Amino acid sequence: MPSRTNKFRGSRYHGRGKKAGRGAGKRGGRGLAGIGKHRLMTRIKYMPGHWGRHGFNRHPSLRSVHVTANVSEVSDLAGDSDSIDLGVHAIDKLLGGGKIDRAIAITVEHASARAIEKIEAAGGTVTLSEGDDELVTEEEE
C-alpha cells in the first residue's frame, strides 16, 4: 500500500491543518494545559465556581451534634429492665423512628415530640435530664 506522502508533495501541512500534526495541537494541549492562560475565559464563562472556596463551616464550638437513637432501639438497649438512662449509653437524643410495644421509663437529655408521644402511648415516660428546655413533657408542666 503506497504512502499518501507523495500526493502532498509541495503542500505545507500535508492535509492536516496548521497544528494537527503535533500532539494534541489542534485542541490547545492535553489535560489541563492552558487553564491559567488561553483557556481562562472558557473556565470563567462556563465553570464559574471552579476557583475559590465555597460554602462555610461553622466553628466546632458552635456546632451541636447529637448522638441519637430511635424509639425502636430503646427496648433492645433496656433489655428486661423497665427503665433506662440513655446517657449511660452515650446517647443524648431520642428520635421517634420505629415502634415500641412495652412501657419503659426513659431518661435522656433531648427527645423529639414524636418520640415522647410514642413512649407515652405505650405506657412509658420520658424524663429530660440536665434542665434542657428543648421539650417538656405534659407531666412536668
C-alpha positions in Angstrom: 0.0 0.0 0.0 1.7 3.2 -1.1 2.1 6.2 1.2 0.0 9.3 0.8 3.0 11.4 1.3 3.8 11.7 -2.5 0.3 13.1 -3.0 1.0 16.0 -0.7 4.4 17.0 -2.0 4.5 20.7 -2.3 1.8 21.3 0.3 2.9 22.7 3.6 0.9 20.7 6.1 0.0 17.5 4.2 -3.7 18.0 4.6 -3.7 18.1 8.4 -4.2 21.8 9.0 -1.7 24.1 10.6 -1.2 22.4 14.0 -2.8 19.0 13.7 0.5 17.1 13.0 1.7 17.8 16.6 0.4 16.1 19.7 -3.0 17.5 20.8 -2.1 20.6 18.9 -5.5 21.5 17.5 -7.1 21.1 20.9 -4.8 23.5 22.7 -2.9 20.9 24.6 -3.6 17.8 26.7 -5.4 17.7 30.0 -5.4 21.0 32.0 -2.9 22.7 29.7 -3.8 26.4 29.4 -6.2 26.6 32.3 -4.4 29.6 33.6 -3.7 31.1 30.2 -5.6 30.6 26.9 -8.5 28.6 28.3 -9.0 31.0 31.1 -12.1 32.8 29.7 -13.8 29.4 28.9 -13.3 28.4 32.5 -14.7 31.7 33.8 -17.7 31.7 31.5 -18.8 28.1 31.6 -17.5 27.0 35.0 -18.0 30.0 37.3 -17.5 28.0 40.5 -14.2 26.4 39.5 -11.8 28.5 41.7 -12.0 29.5 45.3 -13.6 28.3 48.4 -17.4 27.6 48.6 -19.8 27.4 51.4 -18.9 27.7 55.0 -18.1 25.6 58.1 -19.3 26.7 61.5 -16.7 26.7 64.3 -16.7 23.4 66.2 -17.7 25.2 69.4 -20.9 26.4 67.7 -21.9 23.1 66.3 -24.4 20.9 68.2 -24.1 17.3 67.1 -26.3 14.7 68.9 -25.8 11.0 69.3 -29.2 9.7 68.5 -31.3 6.6 69.0 -34.7 5.7 67.7 -37.6 4.5 69.8 -37.4 1.1 68.2 -33.8 0.6 69.6 -34.7 1.5 73.1 -36.3 -1.8 74.1 -33.2 -3.7 72.9 -31.0 -1.4 75.0 -33.1 -1.7 78.1 -33.2 -5.5 78.0 -35.5 -6.9 80.7 -35.5 -3.6 82.7 -38.4 -1.3 82.7 -36.3 1.9 82.9 -33.2 3.1 81.1 -30.9 6.1 81.2 -29.7 6.7 77.7 -26.8 8.9 79.0 -25.1 5.8 80.2 -25.1 4.5 76.6 -23.7 7.9 75.4 -27.0 8.7 73.6 -28.2 12.2 74.1 -31.2 12.5 71.8 -34.2 10.2 71.4 -35.9 10.2 68.0 -39.4 8.8 67.1 -38.5 6.2 64.4 -40.0 2.8 64.7 -42.4 1.2 67.1 -42.3 0.4 70.8 -44.5 -2.3 72.3 -43.9 -2.0 76.1 -43.8 0.6 78.8 -40.3 1.9 79.6 -39.2 4.9 81.7 -36.6 6.7 79.7 -34.2 9.4 80.9 -32.4 11.4 78.1 -31.1 14.9 77.5 -33.2 15.7 74.4 -36.2 14.0 72.8 -38.4 14.7 69.8 -42.1 15.3 70.2 -42.9 12.2 68.2 -40.6 10.1 70.4 -42.3 11.3 73.6 -45.7 10.7 72.0 -44.9 7.1 71.1 -43.3 6.3 74.5 -46.3 7.7 76.4 -48.8 5.9 74.1 -47.0 2.6 75.0 -47.5 3.5 78.7 -43.9 4.7 79.4 -42.5 8.0 80.5 -39.7 10.3 79.2 -37.7 12.4 81.6 -35.5 15.1 80.1 -32.3 15.5 82.2 -30.0 18.4 82.9 -32.7 21.1 82.8 -32.9 21.4 79.0 -35.9 23.4 77.8 -36.0 21.9 74.3 -39.1 19.8 75.1 -41.1 19.4 78.2 -43.4 16.5 78.8 -47.0 17.1 79.8 -46.4 15.7 83.2 -43.7 18.3 84.0 -45.9 21.3 83.0 
